[in-house]
Amino acid sequence: KIFPGEIVVCRHTHKPKVRIIKRVSEAFYDGSCYVLSDNASEGTDSRSFGVLDRGLILGRVTSRLI
């Protein structure tokens, strides 16, 4: 189950070969979610492509390398 605030790796809705990393803003009962960019001035997110289908979510980001 995906929760708001989590960061996920997913496929772009219009470019299936492109993987994107987004923060979940809202999660719905069917597993779909609304995702937003941490950097709103760059890239695309649910404000441009709408709700992200559960099938496009590849996994959660669990750590960050510096």
Secondary structure, DSSP 8 states (H G I E B T S, - for coil): ---TT-EEEEE-SS-TT-EEEEEEEEE-TTS-EEEE-SSTTSS--HHHH-SB-GGGEEEE------
